[in-house]
């Protein structure tokens, strides 16, 4: 069958449009999605988890040995719903988001017990502080802590863990340095297992590259324990195996699978 001149021109226009889409980031030239972990386990079989994501690349659910956590999203909050292995709902957590869509705080209230987490980030979405407060109206037991991350060009150099004395209203009265950590990294590799936070993008980012060592100094001591990390990678340079070697303990190996 012979095409008319008008029809031929129309088809030609469609082909030109398709080619323009490719050049300008259309479907055939869309940027690749970040790697997302779909499964996680360790060599002791103490952890076996699987992860699922929605069409917006956000964590939809993760399943672990004793149940499932499911996520729902709005512009101002993220809700975590917990279910046991029988599918029975057992509770939920609600994260309040800041204007950038990152977790600002979460309140966990059970009767007269209140636990509060607050989070702060730098301009690029890397976490700089986590603060925790526990207030019990039953036992009159109040305590808290905070982690402060010190960064250079988003790379975390060190972290201070502060033990806080808290009053009955949740106000910090005094902070004492409990631990200081110093970090080193494999800077020639990308950090895919923190990309970010097992799909919890609303929790910001922690590391730019895979950890190499963490030196922990406790209190005011000048020496401390060193944890060493090593990795294996797939053809896409995603981390598929991580070995964590803590002093005085057998190494633990973690395994990762990706979509």
Secondary structure, 3 states (H helix, E strand, C coil): CCCCHHHHHHHHHHHHHHHHHHHCCCHHHCCCCCCCEEEEEECCCCCEEEEEECCCCCEEEEEECCEEEEEEECCCEEEEEEEECCCCEEEEEEEEECCCCCEEEEEEEECCEEEEEEEEECCCCEEEEEEEEEEECCCCCEEEEEEEEEEECCEEEEEEEEEEEECCCCCEEEEEEEEEEEEEEECCCCCCCCCCHHHCHHHCECCCCEEEEEEEEECCCCCEEEEEEEEEECCCCCEEEEEEECCCCCCEEEEEEEC
